[in-house]
Amino acid sequence: GIVSAAILQRASPRGVTSLDRSLGFLAYARQQVPDPRVRFAAADAQALPLAPAVADAAAAGLVLNFLPRPERAVAGLARAVRPGGTVAAYVWDYAGGMQFLRAFWDAAAALDPAAAAADQGRRFPLCAPEPLQALFAGAGLSAVAVTPLDIPTVFQDFDDYWQPFLGGQGSAPTYLAGLPPERQAALRERLRATLPFAADGRLHLTARAWAVRGQRG
C-alpha cells in the first residue's frame, strides 16, 4: 500500500496494478489506499498475470531476494512494460548496509557461530550491486544502473533499538525467540556494550537499500 500511495502522489498515473501473494497484505493495502485508480490483486511474482506491454513502468519492492527464481520475476516485469519503459526494483543491503541488523548478527555470531546460517547477509547474496546488475541485464534490459539508498535510522535509546527484535517475525526475531532466556540476555548485553551510542544515549545508524533500474528495448 505504501508503494502504491507513493506512486499515486509522485507520478499521477492513470492506473496502478499492485500485486502481492498475501491476502492479508492486500486487504490492509485496500484500506490504506482507497483510490479507484489502484487495482489490488493476488499473484505470484514469478508468474505475473500481466499482458505484454501494458505498462509504462514496473517495480518490485523488497521481494526479489525472497524468490527461488528471481529471474522469472524480472523477466515478467520486463515483458509487462512497453518498449522504452522502465523496470525497477529495490532490496535491502543485508550484508553491510543495514547497520542495525548487521550489529545484531555480528553479536549473535560472536556468541554462537551457528547463528551465521540465519544471517540474511549470507542467505541473500542477490542483495548487492553486481548480482542485481547481472539479473537485470540477463532479462534483456539496457542502461541498467544500481544506486544506493541510505536511510537514517535513529533510536532514542537501547530499548528503542532492542524492542523490534522481540516481535517474533523475521529472521533476527525468530532466531532470538529460539534462544533460552540466558542466551537472549547475553546477546542483549553484548549489543548494549558494542553499539556506538551518542553522548545523549541515542543511536544513529543507517539502513541501505540497493535500487536497480533498466530499460526495455
C-alpha positions in Angstrom: 0.0 0.0 0.0 2.8 2.4 0.8 4.4 2.0 -2.6 1.1 2.4 -4.4 0.4 5.6 -2.4 3.8 7.0 -3.3 3.3 6.2 -7.0 -0.1 8.0 -6.9 1.4 11.0 -5.2 4.6 11.4 -7.3 3.6 10.2 -10.7 -0.1 10.9 -11.1 -0.7 7.7 -13.2 -3.9 6.8 -14.9 -3.8 3.5 -13.2 -1.7 1.2 -10.9 -1.8 -2.6 -10.6 -0.5 -3.7 -7.3 0.2 -7.4 -6.8 1.0 -9.5 -3.7 0.7 -13.1 -2.6 -0.6 -12.3 0.8 -4.4 -11.8 1.0 -3.9 -10.1 4.4 -1.5 -7.5 3.0 -3.8 -6.9 0.1 -6.8 -6.3 2.4 -4.7 -3.9 4.5 -3.5 -2.1 1.4 -7.0 -1.6 0.1 -8.0 0.1 3.3 -5.0 2.4 3.3 -5.2 3.3 -0.4 -8.9 3.6 -1.3 -8.2 5.1 -4.7 -10.1 3.8 -7.7 -7.0 4.1 -9.9 -5.4 1.2 -8.0 -6.2 -2.4 -8.6 -5.0 -4.8 -5.9 -4.8 -8.4 -6.8 -3.2 -11.6 -5.5 -0.4 -13.0 -7.7 3.0 -14.8 -7.7 5.9 -12.6 -8.6 7.4 -15.5 -10.5 4.3 -15.8 -12.7 2.9 -12.4 -13.2 -0.6 -12.3 -14.7 0.0 -9.3 -16.9 -0.4 -9.0 -20.6 2.7 -8.0 -22.6 3.5 -4.3 -23.0 0.6 -3.0 -20.8 2.6 -0.6 -18.5 4.9 2.3 -18.8 6.9 1.1 -15.7 7.0 -1.8 -13.4 8.7 -2.2 -10.0 9.4 -4.9 -7.4 9.8 -3.7 -3.8 11.8 -5.7 -1.2 10.8 -9.0 -2.8 13.4 -10.3 -5.3 15.7 -11.9 -2.7 12.9 -14.0 -1.3 12.1 -15.7 -4.6 13.6 -19.0 -5.6 13.6 -17.8 -9.2 14.1 -14.0 -9.2 15.0 -14.1 -12.9 11.4 -15.1 -13.7 10.1 -12.1 -11.8 12.3 -9.7 -13.7 11.5 -11.3 -17.0 7.8 -10.9 -16.2 8.3 -7.2 -15.3 10.2 -6.6 -18.5 7.5 -8.3 -20.6 4.8 -6.2 -19.0 6.3 -2.8 -19.9 6.2 -1.2 -23.3 9.4 -0.7 -25.4 11.3 2.1 -23.8 9.6 1.5 -20.4 11.3 1.2 -17.1 11.8 -1.8 -14.9 13.0 -1.2 -11.3 13.4 -3.0 -8.0 15.0 -2.4 -4.6 16.3 -4.7 -1.9 17.9 -4.2 1.5 21.7 -4.4 1.7 21.7 -7.1 4.3 25.4 -7.8 4.1 26.6 -4.4 5.3 24.3 -1.5 4.8 21.6 -2.5 7.3 23.6 -1.3 10.2 21.1 -2.1 13.0 20.7 -5.6 11.6 24.4 -6.1 10.9 25.2 -5.3 14.5 22.7 -7.9 15.7 24.1 -10.7 13.5 27.7 -9.9 14.3 27.0 -10.0 18.0 25.0 -13.2 17.6 27.7 -15.0 15.6 30.4 -13.9 18.2 28.4 -15.8 20.9 27.1 -18.6 18.6 28.8 -19.4 15.3 25.7 -21.3 14.2 23.9 -18.0 14.0 25.6 -17.3 10.7 23.3 -19.7 9.0 20.3 -17.4 9.7 22.1 -14.2 8.7 20.4 -12.5 5.8 23.7 -11.2 4.6 24.7 -14.8 3.8 21.3 -16.0 2.8 20.6 -13.3 0.2 23.7 -12.8 -2.0 21.5 -11.2 -4.6 21.3 -8.0 -2.5 24.4 -6.4 -3.9 25.2 -4.3 -6.9 26.9 -6.9 -9.1 24.2 -9.6 -8.8 21.5 -7.1 -9.3 23.2 -5.7 -12.4 23.6 -9.2 -13.8 20.0 -10.1 -13.0 18.6 -7.1 -15.0 21.0 -7.4 -17.9 20.1 -11.1 -18.1 16.5 -10.2 -18.6 17.5 -8.2 -21.7 17.2 -4.8 -20.1 19.5 -2.0 -21.2 21.0 1.0 -19.4 21.0 -0.9 -16.2 22.1 1.1 -13.1 22.3 0.3 -9.4 22.1 3.1 -6.8 22.4 3.0 -3.0 19.6 4.5 -1.0 20.7 5.4 2.6 18.0 5.9 5.2 18.8 7.3 8.6 17.6 5.1 11.5 17.8 6.8 14.8 16.9 5.0 18.0 16.2 7.0 21.2 18.0 4.5 23.5 18.9 0.9 23.7 15.4 -0.3 24.5 14.1 1.5 21.3 16.7 -0.5 19.3 16.0 -3.8 21.0 12.2 -3.8 21.0 11.7 -4.6 17.3 13.7 -7.8 17.8 11.1 -9.1 20.2 8.4 -9.2 17.6 8.9 -12.8 16.6 8.7 -12.2 12.8 11.7 -12.0 10.5 15.0 -13.9 10.7 16.5 -12.0 13.6 13.4 -12.0 15.8 12.9 -15.7 15.0 16.5 -16.5 15.9 16.2 -14.6 19.1 12.9 -16.2 20.1 14.5 -19.6 19.7 17.2 -18.9 22.3 16.8 -19.7 26.0 16.4 -16.7 28.3 20.1 -16.7 29.5 21.4 -16.6 25.9 18.9 -13.9 24.9 20.2 -11.9 27.9 23.9 -12.5 26.8 23.1 -11.3 23.3 21.3 -8.2 24.6 24.1 -7.2 26.8 26.8 -7.8 24.1 24.9 -5.5 21.8 24.4 -2.9 24.5 28.2 -2.8 25.1 29.2 -2.7 21.4 26.7 -0.3 19.8 28.0 3.2 19.1 25.6 5.3 21.3 26.0 9.1 21.3 26.6 11.1 24.4 22.8 11.7 24.7 22.1 8.0 24.6 20.7 8.0 21.1 21.9 5.6 18.4 22.4 6.9 14.9 22.6 4.2 12.3 21.7 3.9 8.6 19.7 1.4 6.6 20.9 0.9 3.0 18.8 -0.4 0.1 20.1 -1.1 -3.4 17.8 0.2 -6.2 18.2 -1.1 -9.7 16.6 0.0 -12.9 16.8 -0.8 -16.6 15.0 0.0 -19.8 13.2 -2.4 -22.1 14.5 -2.1 -25.7 
